[in-house]
Amino acid sequence: MKITGIRLTEVQGRLEHEGRFWEERLVRPVDVYADQRSEGPPPLARLSERVNRVTSIFLEVLTDGSLTGLSGPVGADQAWVIDRQLKGLVIGQDPLAIERIWDRLYRFAVHGRKGVVMQAISVIDCALWDLKGKWANAPVYQLLGGPMRDGLPAYASALGCSVRPDDAARRARELVDQGYTATKWFFRHGPGDGKAGMDLNITLTRALREAVGKDVDLMLDAWMSWDVPYLTQIAPALAEASPRWLEEPVLPDRIASYAEIRRRVPFPVAGGEHEYTRWGCKQLLDAGAVDVLQPDIYWAGGISELLKICALASTYDVQVVPHGHSTPATAHALFAQPAQLCPYIEYLVKWNEIHQLFFRQPLKPINGRIVPPDRPGMGMELDETKIEQRREVSS
Ligand SMILES: [Mg+2]
């Protein structure tokens, strides 16, 4: 079997939602600049009061047989890199020899070890695993040695939800009522917002802990936007809420700051969402920078690379809870990992409404758990009835 092409298709459909979909955005590192700080959450294209327009790009690996591999949605910048730079290296290859293809792409893209090119390699890798699962007529996790458990506890990640304390408390209680035993919330304020912003962050944290009670894991995410002095000041108040972890307190390159924060604060520190490959993650592990490592399968090198990162992290006794860009790809990888190493799967409650919109059978938690899908490959099939327009974006 040989790969004959990579097809990138942009599809459009509609997402029904009462009111504004993205209610709030998280704090960003660039918010130290006042003009950036005042920007609101990104609007979805709206067709009417209740209907939003969603546009996604999907990648298919085509072969000279009947098998194809699917992954996505893929970012437009990644699609461009795949079409213009990487496609030629993949065509003509044996699609089952995934390790060989990964290594060829990695050795070719020497400027792409981190960032958009590694994201592009990641989604090609995931499409190849989908194809291999279909070839074997088995779910991907079976090819990887799973399932190791009959369900993955999902933590509900509240990206895009309002962080007004009353709204957040109500939503957090709803998530617990839906069966989640853990939920993650995102701060809106950082060093640029002064003491008033810090007080709002603290008020939010207290409201959330009070809302969910003491037995639910509460995670907090600073999305790379704080620094060591800010952390030193806010840590005692956050500690009162006993967070399961504080995520990405500083920019990814500031590994020494991570380690310093981890020494200073009395709760676990998580990071690695914006790190790439086993070599990037190893730097965080060697520095003692994180208690929880969070590579994203669609960014850090695909399923093939996540397996290596998990093996590496296990030698440091550091847990891996991947960032949840793609729920299907992440679930298949985690069903082949032990619960002690990978205790949770992240489920972004709003993001998945967009990311899995075009799937015939979206993979969603039931009562806070994701159960192993039994369909071959990743089990991701596009639902033609949800696609209103399509166009090929590959050359
Ligand atoms: Mg995060």
Boltz pocket constraint, residues with backbone or C-beta under 6 A from the ligand:
constraints:
  - pocket:
      binder: B
      contacts: [[A, 221], [A, 223], [A, 247], [A, 248], [A, 273], [A, 323]]
      max_distance: 6.0
